[in-house]
Structures are given as structure tokens and as C-alpha cells.
Amino acid sequence: MDQISQPRDEAAIDWTLQSRMICDLNEWRDKFEEVQEFVVSLGGETIAALVKTAEDEIKPCVNGEVWEETFEKAWSLRFGPDGRLFCLVMNDDEWTVAEDGKRWEETFDYVWNLCVSPNGKGVAANVRTSEGYSAVVNGEPWESRFVEARNCAISKDGTKAVIAVQISPLAEGDIFEFRKGLWSLAFDGDVWPRNFLNVWGFAISDDGQSTAAEVRLEPNTQSIAVDGEPWMPGYKAVWQPSFVPNSKSVIAPALTPSGWQLLVDAAPLWDRSFNQVWHQRFAPDAKTLAAVISPEFGRWTIAVEGNPWKTTLGDVALAPVFSPDSKNVAAAVRDNGRWMVAVNGMVWSRQFDMVWDPVFSPDSTKVAVKVAIGDEQFIFVNEKQILGGCQVLWDPLFSPDGSEVLLRYVEAGKYYRKVVPVTK
């Protein structure tokens, strides 16, 4: 469970480039019939969007230049951490993945759930063909085919994928066959040895050898299964599991007779239970653990190593984010309808209409966050505004020494990449 959706690759960022207007997006809107949501590269030097060039013609447009090939349909446009641009495309009712303007050779009836590995070297997705449902990894489809498939995740090294699969067909209304369990997990094309009523919310170990998932054993009994073996006898409810870093051990929240507990390999990890526990996250040291907890009904906060912050919120606390030195924790929180930033249990005085996940500097002394006030977006660092009044902003990124922040934003219809110095 990564703390940020787009992993950092310092080599992909040129910190010598300062303020620069990359593209006038107003020209795109004048030129094309339709311009969809924008995406930007990690280093900020490239911006892209799907644009409609004619009836039933759509193309990715990159820094104002469209790809050579035209598609009838395209979606799920995104940059990988290494700067490659991917999207799902369709021509003549055949779907596939396009990478930097070049389509994969294999085509399918449909493709969805595009996944890019944290190292940027692997791409996977769910696929459907006339033979059934499956997965494709780096352009190579699995030989295995299934009645149905849901969700997709890719291993950290980008070589394997995992999907939830229905093993055998089910006639409409056949509750007896359903109770036998028709769902399992397929990893690298191989299926777990056991079936369940449902399978969802899965994870892959760091070494790419083991899988874990939420499963339903009976209509009112859930559990966590690891490589197909469930924790028994099961629980009233569970949340998504995660592997202990560099380990085969699995951690997951479960509703036990004493309340919600965080379990490791089916045994209590913390010496207390809560009204709710979820969104567990490991620190970079792979030892310290934090999670969102509800100490009592209607109140939310963060617990670190089982110790809740004294500050509680009435609405929500989002997933915790650790600093690089593993000593600090920040989270986006909301109380009475207003969003704020909390660091080590202390809430910033400023309130916002929306807050995204905080970002720590490499030296762990600064916290940057993207926020919304009304229809405009801003960047704050340690409660000080460093950029504001923008139409669209992307998450801030700190330089390796933490002295600068990379800003990627749209202002007055123009896309800018800017590096600004920051102080403590």
C-alpha cells in the first residue's frame, strides 16, 4: 500500500529547470472539439489529455502535439513514473493498450483496470475475449480463461498480475451453486486451490511470490485468505490486507467479538480494539505502523503503534502518511464539514474545502499539501501558502535536499512547471 499513488523517481525530475510555461491549454480547446481531463508527467515537463479531433476520432495530445494514430475510443490516460504515457484504445471493436503512441500487438474484446507498477517497468490490465476473462501483463495475455474477472493489481517488480475470478458459471437464481463458492484469486495465471463466495481487496507480497485477499466464507462470515488459506474461523467483517514489508506475514483489520482489531497472521497485533480500524500503513522503516481508527462511534483519528492521537474528528480521517524518517505522521482530516491537515495529532489552524494527501520533505521537517478553497486550488508548506488561485494543481514534490518544491499547475488556462525554494 503505497503512500502516494505516483511513486517518486528522482532521476525523472530535472531540478535545474525553473519557472516555465509548458503549454497554452486555451489553444487546445480552440483547436479540438473536446478536451478531456489533463494528466502530467512526474517531472512536470509534459502534459497530456485525450482530445476529439473529429466525429468518432480521439487521440492523446501531448504538449499540444497529437499522436499519429487515431482511435475510435480511448480512456484511462496516465503517465508512468518513468514518463511513458499509456492509455486504453479501441479500433474496429478491438481494444488494447497504447504506449507512447504505439499499440500492443495483442487485441481484446475489452480492456479495463489499467495498472502500472511502482517501478514503472510493468503494465497489466483485465481483459475479455470470446474465450472468457483473463489478464494481460506487458502485452502478453495469460493462457488461463475464466467465466468472469474483477479488479487487477500488479506486483512491485511489474512482472505479475492478480485478479479475482469466477471459476464456473452460475445459472440465474441458483443460490445452492452460489453457496458452494465460485470465486477465487488468479495470480500469474494460476488459481488458488480454494474457492469462496466472494474475493476482493487483494495484495501482493514485496517479493512477488504470495497473495492475500478479503474473502467471504459464508453469507455472514468474512476472512483474510493468504495464498488461498483463510484465517479461521472467520470474522463478521474484514478490511483489505497488506503484507508486512519484505515478509510473508499479513496484516488486516477484522471485526472480532471484542471490536475491530488489527491482526497479523490472524493474531492481535495491538493490545486494544476500537470501534473501527482501517487503512493501515507501514512507515519507511518497515516497522512502525499507523492506521485510521474510530475510538468511539462518530469520532475518528490516527493510531500509531496502537496509540491513538488525542485529537479526534467528527467526520473522517484519511489514510496516514509517514515521513521518510518514520518518526512523523500526517493525514487529511475533516470535522464539521471542513477539511484540515493533522501532523502528529496537531491540526493546522487553517481550514479548507478539500485537502489531498500531505507530502513530507526528504528530511522530514516540512509538510506540503494541495488544498481547495472554493473553485481554486493552492499549495501550502508548513501552513504557509506558496502557490494559490490556480484552476488545477497536481501534488507538490520536494527536491532531494528538501530545499525546493516542484509545482505543476494550470493558471488562466496555461500549464506551468515551476520550482520554488522553501524554508522551514
N, C-alpha and C positions, 0 to 999 in steps of 0.2 A: 504494500500500500504506500505509494509514493506521496510525499507531502505536497508536491506540485505536479500538475498534470503534464507539463512540458519540462523534461529533465534538462539541466544546465550542461552545456558543453562549452567551456571557456574558449576552446580553440575556434569555435564558430563565431565568436564575437570580436570585432575589431574595435578596441577601445581607443585607438588613435583618431578615429573619425568623430568629429564633434557635431555641432548642430547642422542639420541638413534637411531640406525639403526633398522628399523622395519622389512624390507624385502629386499632381493636382487631380484629385478624385472627381472634381466637378466636370472635368473633361470626359471622364469615363461615362458619367451619367448623361452628358450631352450626346455622346457618340453611340451608346448602346441602348437598346430598348429596355433592358432590365439589368440591374446590377445587384447581385445577392450579397450576403454577409462577407465582410472582409476578414482575411487571416493574414498574419505577419510572421516572418521568419524569426527565429530566436535572436539572431544578431540584429534584427530590425532593418536590414538593408533592402528587404524585399517585401512587398505587399501584393496580395492576390485576391481575386474574387471570381466567382462564376458569373459570366455575362451572357446575355441573349443577343446574338448577332443577327438573327433572322428568325422567321417562323420555324419552330422545331429545330433550331440550331443553338447550341450552347457551347461555350468554351471557357476554360480558365484564362483569365487575363492576369499577367504578371508584370508589375511596374509599367502598366499601360500597353504591353505587347501581348497579343493573344497567341495561344498555342496554334500550331499549324493545322492539326486535325480538328474537325468539327464533330460534335456528338449530338445525338437526339435528346439525350438526358444525361445529367451529371449531378452528383451531390457528394456530401461528406468531404469537402475540400479541406486539406490540412497540410501543414509543414511538419516534417520530421525534425528531430533535434540537430541533424546534420545539414539541414537546409533543403533537402529534397521535398518536392511538392507532390502530394498524392491526391487522387480522388477516384470515386466510383463512376464509371461511364457506361453508356449503352448506345449501341447502333444496331439496327436490324433485329431488335428484340434480344440481343446478346449482350450480357453485362460482363465487365471485367474491371481490373484496377489499372489506372494510368499513373505513370510515374514520370514526372518532368517531361510530359508530352508524348511519352511512348507507352503504348498499351501492352499488357501482358498477352502472351500468345493464347493462353487458355481462356475460354469464354464460358459463361454460365447463363442459366435462365434468370438468375437473380444473385446479387451480392449485397451483403449488408454487414454492419458491425465491423467496420474497418479499424484495425488495431496496428499501431506502430510501437515497436519495442523500445524500452528506455534508452538502449544504446543506439537506436536509430538504424540498426542493421537488418531488422526483420519486420515484415508486414504480414498480417493474417486477416482473415475475414470468414464469416459464414457464407456458404454458397448453396444454391439449389440447382439441380439439373433434372432431366427426365428420369434419372435413376434414383433420385432421392436427395436428401440433405447431407451436407458434409462441411468441410473446411478447406481453405487453401492457405498455404504458407509460402511466401516468397515465390509466388507464381506456380507452385506445384500443388495440385489438389490431392487430398487423401484418396486412397483407393476405397476406403470404407464409405458406405452409404447408409442413411438412416431414414426412418419414417418421418421424423421431424427433428429440428435442431433449434436451440435458442442460445443467445449470448456467445461471446467469444472473448478469450484472453490469450495473450501471448507471453511466452517466457522472457525473462530478462535478457537472455542472450539472443533472442529473436529467431530461434530455430524451431520452436514447438508451439502448438496452439492447443487450447482446451475448449470444448463446447459441451453443453448439456444436450442429450439426445434421447429421442423416443425410440425404443428398441423394436417394438412390434405395433401393428395397427390396432385401433380401438373402434369398435362399432359404436355409433351414436347411442348414448344411454346405457351402455354396457358397464354398469357400476361394478359388477363382480370381477370383470377382467381388469378394470382400473384399480381395484383394491389389491390386485396381485403385485402392482408396481411395474410400470412400463418405462420409467425414465432412469437414465444412468449418466455417467460422465465419460466422454471420449477424450483421451489425451494422446496426442501424436498419432491419432487414428485407432488406438487400442481402447477398448471399453472396459470400465471397471467390472469386476466379477459379480457384482450385486446390483439389483435394480431397486428403485424406490418410487414412492407415489409422486414425488417432485424432486428436482435437483436445481439449485440456483446458488448465486453468490459464492463463486469459487475463487481459489488462489493457487498459485504455483510456487513451489519452493525455489530458493535462490539458485540452487544447483540444477534446476530444471528436471528433477527426477521424480518429484512427488506432487500430488494434488490434494486439495481439500475443498469441501463444499458444504453448504447448508442442504439438508435433505429432510424429507417428510417420511417417517416410518409408518405412521398411522394418521388418520384424519386429524387427530388432536395431539400428535406426538412428533416433535421435530428433533433433529440431532445434527452433529457435525460428523461427516464421514471423511476419513483420510485414506487415500488410495483404495476407496471402496468399503472400508471397515468403519461402521458408525460407532460413536460413543454410546454405550448402552448404560441404562435402559432408555435413554432419551429424555427430552425436556418439553415443557409446554411451548417454548419458543426459543429460537436462537437468532443471532445476527451473524453477518459474514465473517468467516475465519481469516486469519493471516498467519503465515509461517514466521516463527522466530528467525531473525536474520541468520543466514549461514547454518541453518539447522533443519531437522525434520520435525521438530516439535511444532504444535499448532495451538494458537490462542484464539478464543472466541467467546463472546458474551452468550450467556444462557440463562433462561428463567428457571430457577431451581425452587424447591419448596420454601427456602428462606429469602427468596427475592432474586433479583438479577445479580449474577456474579460473573467475573472474568475468569475463565478457565484456561488452563494449559494442559493439553493432553488429558482432558476430562476431569482434572483435579483443580480445586480452587487455587488461583494464583494470589489473590489478595485476601486478607483475613476479614473481609466485610462484604456485605451485599448492599444493593441500592435499589431504588425504585426503578431505575433503568441504567443500562450501560451499553455504549456502542461507540463506533468509530475509534477503535484503539489504534495507536500509532507508536512505533518504536523510535527512540532517539538515534542519532547517527552512531552513538557508541554501541548500539545493538543490545543494550542492557536496560536502560531506563524506558519505562512505558507510561503513556498517558492515554486517557480516554474521556469521552463525554459521559457524564453521569447525571442522574437526577437523584439528589439526596432525599427529596420528598416530592409528593405529587405537585406538579405545577412549577417546580424550580429546577434550574439547570446550571451546571458548572463543569469544570475540568478537574479530574483527579489525576495526580502524578504519583505513580507507585502506590496507588490506593488511597492517597491523602487528598481529599477534596480542597479546592480553593475555598476560602471563607466567603468570597463574593459569589452570589447566586443570581441568576437571571430568570425572569418570568416567562420569556418567550422561547429562546433557543440559544444553545452554544454549538458552534460548528466544530469540525474536527480540529484537534490541536496540531500546532506546528512547532517543531523543536528548532532551537538554534543549533548551529554547527558544532558548538562545544558541548551540546546535550544538557546544558545547565538551565536553559530558559525555555519557556513555553508561551506561545501566543495563540489567540483564536479570535475569530469574528464572533460577536455575541449580539443578542438583541433583547431589549427589555422595554416594555410598554410601547412596542411598535417602532422603536428607534434603534438603529444599528450603531455599535461601538467596537472598539478594539480593546482586548484584555491581554495584558502581559504579566505573567506570574501572579495572576489574581488581581492585579491593579487595572482598573478600567480607565481608559483615556477620558478626559473631560468632554471632548468634542463628540457630538452625535451626528449621525448621517442617515440618509435614506437607504443606503446599501453599502455593504463592506465586503470586499473579497478577501481571500486568504492572505494573511500577513506574510512578509518575506524578510528573513533575517540577513544581515550582512555577514560576510565570511568570518569576521572577528567577533560576531555575536553581540555587538554593542548597539546596533541600530536595527530598527524595525520599520520597513516600508510597507505601505498598503495603498491599494486602489480603492477609492470610495466614490459614491454618487451623492450629489446634493441637487435635488430637483432633477432636471434633464441634463445636467452637466456632470462630468467626471473629473476627479482630482487625484493627485498623488501626495501623500503625507509621509514624512520620515520623522520618527520620534515626535509625533504630534505637530510637526511643523510642515505647513504646506510648501511644496517645492514646484508644483505644477497644478494648474486648475483651469476651469472653464472650457474643457475640451468636449467635443462631441463623442469621441470614442477614445478609450485608453486601453493599453494592454499592461499586464503585470510588470512592475518595475524589476530590474535586475541589477544587482550590485557588481562592481568590478572586483577582481580577485583580492585587492587590498582593502576593499570597503570604502574607499575614498570618493568613489563616483557611482552614479546611478544611470543606467541606460533607460531612457524614456521613449516609448513608441506611442504616438498619438495622432488623432485627427483633429484639426482645428480649422474652422472656416472652410471645410471641405478639402483641406490639403493634409497629406500624410507626412509627418515629420519623424525623424530619428534624432535624438538629442542625448548627449552625455553631459551631465551636470555634476559639479562637486558637491559633496555633502559633509557636514561636520556633526559631531556628537551633539 
